[in-house]
């Protein structure tokens, strides 16, 4: 895979990614450049992203490059963008055939310059045969309401009876008709704007949203990979129930157990460290006594190796611990990644919120956004522990476990 680190084994890869290409002008202004220079650099970024999408095995890539409202921009900027469209269509024609990519235009054609209309029509016709391999949806002069209005007009013109019109029959009048994956799984918008602005309102009802504060020219394939990993962690319910029944622990009890674990002197007399660790693991993860005992052994071994600064061995023990947890709880994380994150957190004394967020998101398959509050509470508990403020540590631990249970269960 050129210029890319492959995604971890088990990553759930979306079939369809849709993007709003935002921030070109802001990127240019911040650098003292003209708007069209920002658009050109945005074009270069999209080229890299389109290649990365195909290399990662994603079938459909939708980019919204020009909206029905963008015609209100200065004429010089409009002309520069139309020239960029011409250039892109000419440059990509050979590549589309070589890599077997079907180009599909979403939106109106009638307001585009005549030569661009002709190029789009020709490319759509010539590449349609590749639709089973890859689809590149280019939304130009597109608006979500406009698409639905045009679909209704087509339905009326077709003569379909009102009683025959349902969701399935209506979809054949949309711009994405007959595509293998018409509905985006992941929607990304760059430049910090947190709205869809009407992109594919029919198709995106169950899309996962990801808003990046990075302007388009700086949104690299590496950031795309991070977005896919975040998507992979999310539990997509589609209106159903996927309750994690094993998360029935008592937050107060687990917090109290962990605090005593931190303050080893508070472990009840006559109770071995292994028995105590087993009780903690059993309560938190809902394991059987036998499995909890084995998991506790791995956890204790990792802790001993941490104390001896044998980080590689600690990681190996943690990996065994998380393999057991993964198998028993039927979670989808990668033990190697989780163990690596935990070792890194240990190096920071548990006070690195970004690492904690990554760790929680990976283990419990929640988005980074969903993990933010939980990670913050965990770090506050660690900070209190590190300064010996046990009362605050227990308070934050209980809040942490309550928030974790609320978010995951």
C-alpha positions in Angstrom: 0.0 0.0 0.0 1.8 3.1 -1.2 2.5 5.8 1.4 0.1 4.2 3.8 0.4 2.1 6.9 -2.1 -0.7 6.6 -5.1 -0.7 8.9 -5.0 -3.1 11.9 -6.5 -6.5 11.4 -10.2 -6.5 12.3 -10.8 -2.9 11.3 -14.4 -2.3 10.1 -14.0 -0.5 6.7 -16.9 1.5 5.4 -18.2 0.7 2.0 -19.0 4.4 1.3 -17.4 7.6 2.6 -18.9 11.0 1.8 -16.9 14.2 2.3 -17.7 17.9 2.3 -14.5 19.6 1.0 -14.3 22.6 3.3 -11.6 25.1 4.3 -9.7 25.8 1.0 -10.3 29.6 1.2 -9.5 29.7 4.9 -6.3 27.7 4.4 -5.3 30.2 1.6 -6.1 33.3 3.6 -4.1 32.1 6.6 -1.1 31.8 4.2 -1.7 35.1 2.3 -2.7 33.3 -0.8 -5.6 33.8 -3.3 -8.8 31.7 -2.8 -8.1 29.7 -6.0 -4.7 28.7 -4.7 -6.4 27.2 -1.8 -8.8 25.4 -4.1 -5.9 24.0 -6.1 -4.2 22.7 -2.9 -7.5 21.2 -1.9 -7.7 19.4 -5.2 -4.3 17.9 -4.6 -5.4 16.7 -1.2 -8.5 15.1 -2.7 -6.4 13.3 -5.3 -4.4 11.7 -2.5 -7.5 10.8 -0.5 -9.2 9.2 -3.5 -6.2 7.0 -4.1 -6.0 6.1 -0.4 -9.8 5.3 -0.4 -9.3 2.7 -3.2 -6.2 1.3 -1.6 -8.0 0.8 1.7 -10.7 -1.2 -0.1 -13.5 1.4 0.2 -15.9 1.0 -2.7 -17.6 4.4 -3.0 -16.2 7.8 -2.4 -18.4 10.9 -2.6 -17.0 14.4 -2.6 -19.1 17.5 -2.5 -17.1 20.0 -4.5 -19.7 22.7 -5.5 -23.1 23.4 -4.0 -26.2 24.9 -5.5 -25.5 28.0 -3.3 -21.9 28.4 -4.4 -22.9 30.3 -7.5 -23.1 33.4 -5.3 -19.3 33.6 -5.1 -17.2 36.2 -7.0 -17.1 35.4 -10.7 -13.3 35.2 -10.7 -13.4 32.5 -8.1 -16.2 30.6 -10.0 -14.2 30.8 -13.2 -11.1 29.4 -11.4 -13.0 26.5 -9.9 -14.6 25.6 -13.2 -11.1 25.6 -14.8 -10.1 23.3 -12.0 -13.0 21.0 -12.8 -11.9 20.9 -16.5 -8.4 20.1 -15.5 -9.5 17.4 -13.1 -11.8 15.6 -15.6 -9.1 15.6 -18.3 -6.3 14.4 -15.9 -8.5 11.7 -14.3 -9.9 10.1 -17.4 -7.0 7.8 -18.0 -6.7 7.0 -14.3 -10.4 6.1 -14.0 -10.0 3.5 -16.8 -6.7 2.1 -15.4 -8.0 1.7 -11.9 -11.6 0.8 -13.0 -13.4 3.6 -11.3 -16.9 4.7 -12.3 -17.5 8.4 -12.2 -21.0 9.5 -11.3 -22.1 13.1 -11.2 -24.5 14.1 -8.4 -26.4 17.3 -9.0 -27.6 19.5 -11.8 -25.8 19.6 -15.2 -27.8 22.3 -16.9 -26.1 25.3 -15.2 -22.6 24.0 -15.7 -20.5 25.3 -18.7 -21.3 23.3 -21.8 -17.9 21.7 -22.2 -17.9 20.5 -18.6 -21.4 19.0 -19.1 -20.1 17.2 -22.2 -17.0 15.9 -20.4 -19.2 14.6 -17.4 -21.7 12.9 -19.7 -18.9 11.2 -21.7 -16.9 10.0 -18.6 -20.1 8.8 -16.9 -21.0 6.7 -19.9 -17.5 5.4 -20.6 -16.8 4.4 -17.0 -20.2 3.0 -16.0 -19.0 -0.5 -16.6 -16.7 -0.2 -13.5 -19.4 0.5 -11.0 -18.9 -2.9 -9.3 -15.3 -2.1 -8.7 -15.2 1.5 -7.5 -17.5 4.5 -7.7 -16.4 8.2 -7.4 -19.4 10.4 -6.8 -18.6 14.0 -7.8 -21.3 16.3 -6.4 -21.2 19.5 -8.5 -24.0 22.0 -8.5 -25.5 19.7 -5.9 -28.0 20.5 -3.1 -29.8 17.9 -0.9 -33.2 19.6 -1.3 -32.6 20.0 -5.0 -32.0 16.3 -5.4 -35.2 15.4 -3.6 -37.2 18.0 -5.6 -35.7 16.6 -8.8 -36.5 13.0 -7.7 -40.1 14.0 -7.0 -40.3 15.6 -10.5 -39.0 12.4 -12.1 -41.4 10.3 -10.1 -44.4 12.4 -11.3 -43.1 12.3 -14.9 -42.8 8.5 -14.7 -46.5 8.2 -14.1 -46.1 6.1 -11.0 -49.2 5.9 -8.9 -49.2 7.3 -5.4 -50.1 3.9 -3.9 -47.0 2.4 -5.6 -44.6 5.0 -4.3 -42.7 3.8 -1.2 -39.1 4.3 0.0 -37.7 1.5 -2.2 -39.4 2.8 -5.4 -38.5 6.4 -4.6 -34.8 5.6 -4.4 -34.6 4.9 -8.2 -35.3 8.6 -8.8 -32.3 9.7 -6.7 -28.9 10.6 -8.1 -27.4 7.5 -6.5 -29.8 5.0 -8.1 -28.5 1.6 -9.0 -25.3 2.0 -7.0 -24.1 -1.0 -4.9 -23.6 1.2 -1.8 -25.8 4.4 -2.3 -25.9 5.2 1.5 -22.7 6.6 3.1 -21.4 4.8 6.1 -19.1 7.6 7.1 -19.5 11.3 6.6 -16.5 13.6 7.0 -16.4 17.4 7.0 -13.2 19.3 7.2 -12.4 22.7 8.6 -14.3 22.6 11.8 -17.8 23.2 10.5 -20.3 20.8 12.2 -23.2 20.5 9.9 -24.1 18.5 6.8 -25.4 21.5 4.8 -27.9 19.2 3.2 -25.5 16.6 1.7 -27.5 13.5 0.7 -30.2 13.9 3.3 -32.1 10.8 2.1 -29.0 8.6 1.9 -27.2 9.7 5.1 -29.9 8.8 7.7 -27.6 6.2 9.3 -24.2 7.6 8.4 -21.6 8.1 11.2 -20.5 11.7 11.3 -16.9 12.9 11.8 -16.0 16.6 11.9 -12.3 17.5 11.6 -10.9 20.9 12.5 -8.3 20.5 9.8 -8.7 22.4 6.5 -9.0 20.3 3.4 -5.5 20.9 2.0 -4.1 19.5 5.2 -6.4 16.5 5.5 -4.0 13.7 4.7 -4.4 10.0 4.0 -3.1 9.5 7.6 -6.0 11.6 8.9 -8.4 9.6 6.8 -7.0 6.4 8.3 -7.6 7.8 11.8 -11.2 8.7 10.8 -11.7 5.1 9.6 -10.4 3.7 12.9 -12.7 6.0 14.8 -15.6 4.7 12.6 -14.6 1.1 13.2 -14.9 1.6 16.9 -18.5 2.8 16.8 -21.4 0.5 17.5 -23.9 1.0 14.7 -27.3 0.0 16.0 -29.6 0.9 13.1 -32.4 1.4 15.5 -31.9 -2.1 17.1 -30.6 -3.2 20.5 -27.0 -4.2 21.0 -26.8 -3.9 24.8 -23.6 -5.3 26.3 -25.2 -7.4 29.0 -21.9 -8.1 30.8 -21.6 -4.5 31.8 -23.8 -4.8 34.9 -21.1 -3.8 37.5 -21.8 -1.5 40.4 -19.7 1.7 39.8 -19.3 2.4 43.5 -18.0 -1.2 44.2 -15.6 -1.2 41.3 -14.2 2.2 42.2 -13.8 1.1 45.8 -12.0 -2.1 44.7 -9.7 -0.2 42.4 -8.9 2.4 45.1 -7.9 -0.4 47.5 -5.8 -1.9 44.7 -4.0 1.5 44.4 -3.6 1.6 48.1 -2.3 -1.9 48.6 -2.3 -1.5 52.4 -6.0 -1.2 52.4 -6.6 -4.7 51.0 -8.4 -6.7 53.7 -6.1 -8.8 55.9 -6.0 -12.5 55.0 -6.9 -11.8 51.3 -4.1 -12.6 48.8 -3.3 -10.1 46.1 -4.4 -12.6 43.4 -7.7 -13.2 45.1 -8.3 -9.5 45.4 -7.3 -8.8 41.8 -9.6 -11.6 40.7 -12.5 -10.0 42.6 -11.8 -6.7 40.9 -11.7 -8.2 37.3 -14.7 -10.4 37.9 -16.8 -7.4 39.1 -15.7 -5.1 36.3 -16.0 -7.4 33.3 -18.5 -10.0 34.5 -16.2 -12.9 34.0 -16.5 -16.4 35.5 -14.4 -17.2 38.6 -12.0 -19.4 36.5 -11.5 -16.7 33.8 -11.2 -13.9 36.3 -8.4 -15.8 38.0 -6.5 -16.2 34.8 -7.1 -12.6 33.8 -5.9 -11.4 37.2 -2.7 -13.4 36.8 -1.9 -11.6 33.6 -2.8 -8.2 35.1 -0.6 -8.8 38.1 2.3 -10.0 36.0 2.1 -6.9 33.9 2.1 -4.7 37.0 5.2 -6.5 38.3 7.0 -6.0 35.0 6.0 -2.3 35.0 7.6 -1.9 38.4 10.7 -3.6 37.1 10.6 -1.4 34.0 10.4 -4.4 31.7 8.0 -2.7 29.3 8.2 -5.3 26.5 7.3 -8.1 29.0 4.6 -6.0 30.5 3.1 -5.4 27.0 3.2 -9.2 26.4 1.3 -9.9 29.6 -1.2 -7.2 28.9 -1.8 -8.6 25.4 -2.7 -12.0 26.9 -5.0 -10.2 29.4 -6.8 -8.4 26.6 -7.0 -11.5 24.4 -8.9 -13.2 27.2 -11.2 -10.2 27.7 -11.8 -9.9 24.0 -12.7 -13.5 23.5 -15.0 -13.7 26.6 -16.8 -10.4 26.1 -17.0 -10.7 22.3 -15.4 -7.2 21.9 -13.8 -6.2 18.6 -10.6 -4.5 19.6 -7.1 -5.5 18.7 -5.2 -6.7 21.8 -1.8 -5.5 20.4 -3.1 -1.9 20.0 -4.7 -1.9 23.4 -1.6 -3.3 25.1 0.6 -0.7 23.3 -1.6 2.2 24.4 -1.6 1.0 28.0 2.2 0.8 28.1 2.3 4.3 26.7 -0.2 5.6 29.3 2.0 4.0 32.0 4.9 6.0 30.8 2.8 9.2 31.3 1.6 8.0 34.8 -1.9 7.8 33.4 -2.2 11.6 33.0 -2.3 11.8 29.2 -5.9 12.4 28.2 -5.4 11.8 24.5 -3.9 8.4 25.1 -6.6 7.5 27.6 -9.3 8.5 25.1 -7.7 6.3 22.4 -7.5 3.4 24.8 -11.1 3.6 25.9 -12.3 4.1 22.3 -10.3 1.0 21.2 -11.4 -1.3 24.1 -15.0 -0.4 24.3 -15.6 0.3 20.6 -16.9 3.9 21.1 -16.0 7.0 19.1 -13.3 9.4 20.4 -16.0 11.9 20.9 -18.0 9.4 23.1 -14.8 8.5 25.0 -13.8 12.1 25.8 -15.8 12.6 29.1 -14.9 9.2 30.4 -11.2 9.7 29.6 -11.2 13.1 31.3 -12.6 11.5 34.5 -10.0 8.7 34.4 -7.2 11.1 34.1 -8.5 13.2 37.0 -8.6 10.1 39.1 -5.0 9.3 38.1 -3.8 12.8 38.9 -5.4 12.6 42.4 -3.8 9.2 42.9 -0.4 10.4 41.9 -0.5 13.2 44.5 -1.9 11.0 47.2 -5.4 12.6 47.4 -7.3 9.4 47.9 -10.6 10.9 48.6 -10.7 12.8 45.3 -9.3 9.7 43.5 -12.2 7.6 44.8 -14.7 10.3 43.9 -13.4 10.6 40.3 -13.1 6.8 40.0 -16.7 6.3 40.9 -17.7 9.0 38.4 -15.5 7.4 35.8 -17.1 4.0 36.2 -20.6 5.5 36.2 -19.8 7.3 32.9 -18.2 4.3 31.4 -21.2 2.1 32.2 -23.6 4.7 30.9 -21.7 5.1 27.7 -21.0 1.4 26.9 -23.8 -0.7 28.4 
